[in-house]
Amino acid sequence: MTDSAEYEIEKNVNHIEIRKYPKMLLATVYGLSDNDAFGILFNYIAGNNKSKRKISMTVPVISSEKIAMTAPVISDRRSFSFVIPASYDLNTIPDPIDARTKIEEVPERRVAVIRFRGRAREKIRGQKTSELLTFIQGLGLKTRGEPFLMRYNPPFTPGFLRRNEIGIEIAT
C-alpha cells in the first residue's frame, strides 16, 4: 500500500475542500515532461541516491504546468514532484545523485482542492481549475502561486478508477 501525504480538512463543500497540510519534503524535477521527470524521481526513490537507500512511494504525485483557463500564467516553469514520507527531514533524506532532482521543504500551508475521477486531460483540468477558482473567490479567499495537479494512482490504473485533484495554496 502506498503512503499518502497527511492533511487536515478545515472545510468541505461538495467535492471541494480547504485543507491544512503540515510541513513536507518534496523531491522535484523542473523543466521536463511528466514522463521524463517521473523516471528520474522513481530512480531516486528506488535507490539511485548517495545512500543507495530505497524510499517509500507517497501520493500524491504533484505537477505544476500551464493549465487552460487560468490566465494569466505567471510562471511557465514546469515541475513534477514526489512527496517524501513524513519520517524524513532535510537531515535524513538521502542526497540525490542526479543533479536534476531537487529536495525542497514546503512549509505548512492551506490548500483549496477539487477532486475528480478519470484521466487528467487538459480540458477537464481547465474545467476543474475554473470551478475551484470560482469557489475560492466566492468565499473571498486569496490564492498564492499557481494551480497544481495531484495524482494518486499508478499509470496502469483504469481511467474511471483514477483519483485526481487540482489544488492551489490559500494565502493567509
N, C-alpha and C positions, 0 to 999 in steps of 0.2 A: 504494500500500500504506500502511496506517495504522501509525504507530509504536505500540509497546507499552511500558508502564512496565517498567523493568528490576527484577529481583529475583533473589535467590539462594535456592535451595531448601536448607533445612537438614535437613528430614526429609520423607519421602514414604511414606505408608502407604495403599495402595489409591488412592482418589480424594481423599485429604486431604493437604494439605501444610502445613508450617511454613515460612514464607518470611521472608527478611530484605530489606526494602525500604530503599533509600537515601533520604536527604532528598529531598523533592519539593515542587513547587508545584502547588496546585490553584486553579482558578477555580471558585467556588462561589456558588450562589444558595440562599437559605434561605426556607422557608415557602411555596413554591409547588408546584403539581403538577409531576410529572416533565416533562410536555409543555411547560408554560409555561417552566419553568427551562431545558429543553433549547434552546428557541428563543432565549432571552436569551444563553445561553452560546455557541450556534452563531453568533449575530450577532457576539459579541465576537471569536471566533477568525477570523471571516470578514472582519474589518477594522473593525468598529464599536468602535474603541478610539481613544485620543487620538493614537496614532502612525499610525492608518489602516493598520496592518500586519497581514497575514494570519498566522495561527499554525497550524501543522500540527495535525491531529486526532490525539490519542493515546488509546489504550484502556488500561485500561477506563474506562467512564463509571461513576461511583460514586454510589449514592444510599443515604441512610440514612432509614429510615422505621420505623414500628411494624411489626414482623414477628410474625405469630402465633406463639404458643407460646414467647415469650421474656420472659414476665412475670418480675419487674416491669420496666416500661419507665421508665427514669429520666428520659428526655427525650423530648418529643414534637416536638422541633424538627427538622422535615423538611429535608433538604439534598440537593442534586444538584450533582455536581462533574465537571469535565473535568480530566484530568491534563494539565499543561503540559509540553511537551517539555523534556528534561533540559538542552538548550542554553541555557535561560533561567534567570535567577535574579531575586531581588527588585529588583535594579538595572536589569535589561534587559527585563523583561516590560512590555509596553505597559499603561498605565493604562486601566481601563475607563471608558467614557463613561456607561454605565448604572450608577447607584449600587447597584443590586441585585446586581451582580457583585462578589464579594469575592475578592481574591487572598490565598491563605494558604499559608504554608510549613509542611509537615508534617515533623517531624524523623524521622531514621532510626528504623525500628521493625520489630518482628517481628509477623507476622500469620499466624494459622491460617486456612486456606482450604479450602473444599469446593467442588468443581467439579460442575456438572450441565448437561445439554443441554435444549433446548426453551424454551418461553416461561416467563418467571419469574413465574408466577402465585402468588398469596398462599399457597395450600395447599402447593405444592412449596417455596416459600421457608421456610415454617414447618417442614416436614419436614426440610429440609437444615440449617436452623439448629439444630434439636433434635439432629440427628445430629452436627453439628460440636461443639456444646457438650458432648455426652456423651463424645466422643472426647477433648476437651481435659481434661475432668475426670478421665478415665481415665489421662491422663498426669500428673495432679497439677499442671497449669499453672493459673495465674490469668489472667483476662482484664482488659482495660481498655476502657471505653467500651461502645458498643452494636454489635451486628452490622450489617454494611452489605452491600449488593448491588453486585456489579461485573458490568457487561455489556460484551461485546466486539464485538457485531455491529450493523450498521445496522438500522433498523426494518423494512426490506423483506426481510431475510434470513428464509427459511422457518424455522419453529419448530424442526424437527428438526435444523437446522444451527447453531442458536444456542448459543454458549458463555456460560455464566453462572457466577458464583461467589458464595458467601456468605463473608465474611471477618470476623474480629474480632481486634483487637490483643491480643497476649500481653504481660502485664506482665513486666518483667524484674527 
